[in-house]
Amino acid sequence: VQLVESGGGLVQPGGSLRLSCAASGFTFSSYGMSWYRQTPGKERELVALISNTGGRTNYADAVKGRFTISRDNAKNTVYLQMNSLEPEDTAKYYCRRLGGGNYWGQGTQVTVSS
């Protein structure tokens, strides 16, 4: 199992970023996927979940209405569209496969600052 995140960077408050997580080594369409984030000294927190078909999603209250999780099973990729970014969204973002096993990507840094 391999998960590779990309798309992070430095963005001004109010800006947008789209994160991608490319998956390999398993049948992607059989598993739900998720995005987490972590800041130094804090535990990782769940940001968003998506079912294996993409038909169901769920979000942390802090990002509802601003972030959208989606997936393309043909490309074995899950996305996180982040709009109206705030300095509090600054974190390293990780994707994680749901279901059996504890599989994480290496993370991608998002910094929201003017």
Secondary structure per residue as TSV (DSSP state, phi and psi in degrees):
chain	resnum	aa	ss	phi	psi
A	1	V	-	360.0	129.4
A	2	Q	E	-136.6	134.3
A	3	L	E	-127.9	125.7
A	4	V	E	-127.0	112.4
A	5	E	E	-87.7	151.5
A	6	S	E	-154.7	168.5
A	7	G	-	104.4	-4.8
A	8	G	-	-71.7	173.5
A	9	G	E	163.3	-167.7
A	10	L	E	-99.3	129.5
A	11	V	E	-140.8	149.2
A	12	Q	-	-77.8	154.5
A	13	P	T	-53.6	137.9
A	14	G	T	90.2	-9.9
A	15	G	-	-82.3	-176.0
A	16	S	-	-132.2	152.7
A	17	L	E	-145.0	152.6
A	18	R	E	-122.7	119.5
A	19	L	E	-91.9	147.7
A	20	S	E	-125.7	150.1
A	21	C	E	-134.7	110.0
A	22	A	E	-89.8	126.4
A	23	A	E	-110.2	147.5
A	24	S	E	-154.1	162.5
A	25	G	S	90.3	3.9
A	26	F	S	-156.4	169.3
A	27	T	-	-79.8	95.4
A	28	F	G	-55.2	-41.8
A	29	S	G	-70.8	-4.6
A	30	S	G	-94.6	-6.0
A	31	Y	S	-125.6	139.8
A	32	G	-	-68.6	158.3
A	33	M	E	-132.6	163.3
A	34	S	E	-149.9	161.0
A	35	W	E	-119.4	136.3
A	36	Y	E	-124.2	166.4
A	37	R	E	-142.7	157.1
A	38	Q	E	-147.3	136.8
A	39	T	-	-112.9	155.9
A	40	P	T	-54.5	132.2
A	41	G	T	84.3	-1.0
A	42	K	S	-122.0	158.6
A	43	E	-	-75.7	157.0
A	44	R	-	-65.3	139.9
A	45	E	E	-120.9	144.1
A	46	L	E	-71.4	133.1
A	47	V	E	-104.5	-49.1
A	48	A	E	-159.1	152.4
A	49	L	E	-127.2	152.6
A	50	I	E	-143.5	139.2
A	51	S	-	-71.6	171.8
A	52	N	T	-63.5	-31.3
A	53	T	T	-90.8	-12.1
A	54	G	S	87.7	0.9
A	55	G	-	-77.8	-18.7
A	56	R	-	-128.4	136.8
A	57	T	E	-134.9	160.5
A	58	N	E	-150.9	148.0
A	59	Y	E	-134.4	150.4
A	60	A	-	-66.9	146.8
A	61	D	T	-56.4	-34.0
A	62	A	T	-66.5	-19.3
A	63	V	T	-118.8	-3.7
A	64	K	T	-56.3	134.0
A	65	G	T	85.9	-11.9
A	66	R	T	-115.5	-33.7
A	67	F	E	-109.2	147.8
A	68	T	E	-134.6	124.0
A	69	I	E	-95.5	140.5
A	70	S	E	-150.3	171.4
A	71	R	E	-149.3	155.0
A	72	D	E	-126.8	101.6
A	73	N	T	-68.7	-22.4
A	74	A	T	-71.6	-26.2
A	75	K	T	-105.8	2.6
A	76	N	T	52.4	45.4
A	77	T	E	-135.9	139.2
A	78	V	E	-115.3	144.4
A	79	Y	E	-121.7	157.6
A	80	L	E	-135.4	106.8
A	81	Q	E	-86.6	121.9
A	82	M	E	-117.7	116.1
A	83	N	-	-115.4	164.6
A	84	S	S	48.9	48.1
A	85	L	-	-64.6	144.6
A	86	E	-	-121.1	155.8
A	87	P	G	-54.1	-30.7
A	88	E	G	-68.6	-12.3
A	89	D	G	-83.4	-6.2
A	90	T	-	-59.9	123.2
A	91	A	E	-177.5	171.0
A	92	K	E	-93.8	130.2
A	93	Y	E	-105.4	134.2
A	94	Y	E	-125.0	144.5
A	95	C	E	-101.2	153.7
A	96	R	E	-143.1	136.9
A	97	R	E	-80.1	136.5
A	98	L	-	-88.5	167.3
A	99	G	S	90.1	-155.3
A	100	G	S	-63.9	142.4
A	101	G	S	85.7	164.0
A	102	N	-	-122.8	82.6
A	103	Y	-	-109.8	125.8
A	104	W	B	-128.4	153.5
A	105	G	-	-83.3	-176.4
A	106	Q	-	-86.6	-12.4
A	107	G	-	93.3	156.8
A	108	T	E	-137.7	133.4
A	109	Q	E	-82.8	132.2
A	110	V	E	-118.3	123.9
A	111	T	E	-123.7	122.7
A	112	V	E	-110.7	110.2
A	113	S	-	-158.8	148.1
A	114	S	-	-93.8	360.0
